[in-house]
């Protein structure tokens, strides 16, 4: 019995001696566990905030607006099965700033196969886009964002592919409701121009309205202020570079053809723009915008090369506006968009071009006085097995890139059409999509086709 007491005393003494070390070990373990839990909670909090913001952007912007494109590769897809999937009206907000500097990499890509029903010689397969995002957060307030794109797989002087910078700008968060952005950035018009990763839009091909009228992917160099003014209203205003009427080379896409892309862009005539979106009710987005500026650029092309058309004394102001609405709820995704553009002094511009063509045996295209397009689209998403989803959709479009011509000129029927698209998107994961659709062109029926597509984003 005495021996037993001695052993107990010995164990007690050892325990007393080791207690501080045990406490230290327990404290270190607890600290490690607490750090791990904090990291997990922070990650979960970030995910919840992003999901809430994405859901809200179906209708309303988050109360605290940060850099709207600091994480451009983030999915812009509703993940709640009760709300449906589909592209949101604007890019997601930035994730909370990490301590110290943080560099992010993302991207997207898409491959398409087009089978023309009336002329199989036009069938083609194409790696349409390969895009990488690079971003860096210098501090809690200052970040850099960029987007590098290669189109059609190969870019060289003898190929049709292009390598281009689609975004490159610095963002400064002035306050939770106001950001200052400077550099090359996307214009806030329509839906697709701001959210064009393949899993975020319906159809293999980008719709005609946001290609021919709104020249997606449309970006300009300049300075802008954007953010939230409360009650569900978001704003975006800025001063940027603009278009050059002297570069018009395709009447089927009048703005895509005159877009300068910040490539040694003439900047004698700057443009201004403004847009407002109301997302005060979950799943609802109603908005619009206006862009305007002169396009003659002080006759820059002629001043640099006297063999070009002389637009002296002509301002050729361009004005483009759009209105759009979207409802995303209970799996349904309904969308409508109308956009219209005008060239002031189109008669003077076309008189110069006609005289130039006659004197030089040229065939330069003419500028329209007005052009427009509209679409309505409906989709429903069936979600199953967590992220897996199937989204059948239907879209009807109508456009006319020569809706009004000056001087009694006759429009080319190829520049107007009505188009019905029926399709299906399958997402095994939210960031991967397989697409199929059928497109019926009512006026230019030779363009009827079946499309297959594969897209991803990360």
HELIX and SHEET records of a PDB file:
HELIX    1   1 UNK A    2  UNK A   57  1                                  56    
HELIX    2   2 UNK A  120  UNK A  122  5                                   3    
HELIX    3   3 UNK A  198  UNK A  200  5                                   3    
HELIX    4   4 UNK A  209  UNK A  213  3                                   5    
HELIX    5   5 UNK A  245  UNK A  247  5                                   3    
HELIX    6   6 UNK A  251  UNK A  253  5                                   3    
HELIX    7   7 UNK A  254  UNK A  258  1                                   5    
HELIX    8   8 UNK A  297  UNK A  299  5                                   3    
HELIX    9   9 UNK A  300  UNK A  304  1                                   5    
HELIX   10  10 UNK A  346  UNK A  360  1                                  15    
HELIX   11  11 UNK A  413  UNK A  415  5                                   3    
HELIX   12  12 UNK A  445  UNK A  447  5                                   3    
SHEET    1   A17 UNK A 102  UNK A 116  0                                        
SHEET    2   A17 UNK A 124  UNK A 137 -1                                        
SHEET    3   A17 UNK A 142  UNK A 151 -1                                        
SHEET    4   A17 UNK A 162  UNK A 175 -1                                        
SHEET    5   A17 UNK A 178  UNK A 186 -1                                        
SHEET    6   A17 UNK A 219  UNK A 230 -1                                        
SHEET    7   A17 UNK A 233  UNK A 240 -1                                        
SHEET    8   A17 UNK A 271  UNK A 278 -1                                        
SHEET    9   A17 UNK A 284  UNK A 294 -1                                        
SHEET   10   A17 UNK A 317  UNK A 329 -1                                        
SHEET   11   A17 UNK A 332  UNK A 343 -1                                        
SHEET   12   A17 UNK A 370  UNK A 383 -1                                        
SHEET   13   A17 UNK A 389  UNK A 404 -1                                        
SHEET   14   A17 UNK A 416  UNK A 429 -1                                        
SHEET   15   A17 UNK A 432  UNK A 441 -1                                        
SHEET   16   A17 UNK A 449  UNK A 457 -1                                        
SHEET   17   A17 UNK A 102  UNK A 116 -1                                        
END                                                                             
